[in-house]
């Protein structure tokens, strides 16, 4: 492989995506690929400040303001971290990206999805991930895994997260070549094998 890759990990809170990201990073590093781990919101630098506001601000945050804060974080992240890293031939593994905005602010909060897609295109310069994993798990299991200590986003309730889950599945239906749905109710090792099989197909 002589060019970099941008791979994103998506799903509702508690789906296990971060665990799988770290396992894949270890696997790829052992195969001598250069790997950079990042996340949205909260990539190193300005993103860390925006993440603190998005997840822990205890006042009212309008759905529109929430969406634009995520977009500001995304624009900074793409320009400063993702694009330069991929252009240098490295593999970027990102915990959440544009599909989170569509699933959470679009399907979850009820904002206009076409508008979110348009704003995502502006924030990313039209750059889509080369591959996206959606780790699918039922809402009850997801919320049980999160536990009692929840941040602002995690406290939105079961109906909200049911809409989010359905949103992710609709995204995958529309872009089956990019978005791969992974059954996240299985063991960690079985899920990892599924992820590795998908990665092997493109590297």
ABEGO torsion letter per residue (X at the ends): XABBBBBBBBEBBGAGAAAAAAAAAAAAAAAGBBBBBBBOBGBBEAAAAAAAAAAABABBBBAAAAAAAAAAAAAAAAAAAAAAAAAAGBBBBBBEBAAAAAAAABAAAGBBAAAAAAAAAAAAGGBBBABBBBBBBBAAAAAAAAEABBBAAAAAEAAAAAAAAAAAAAAAAABAAABBBBBAABBAAAAAAAAAAAAAAAX
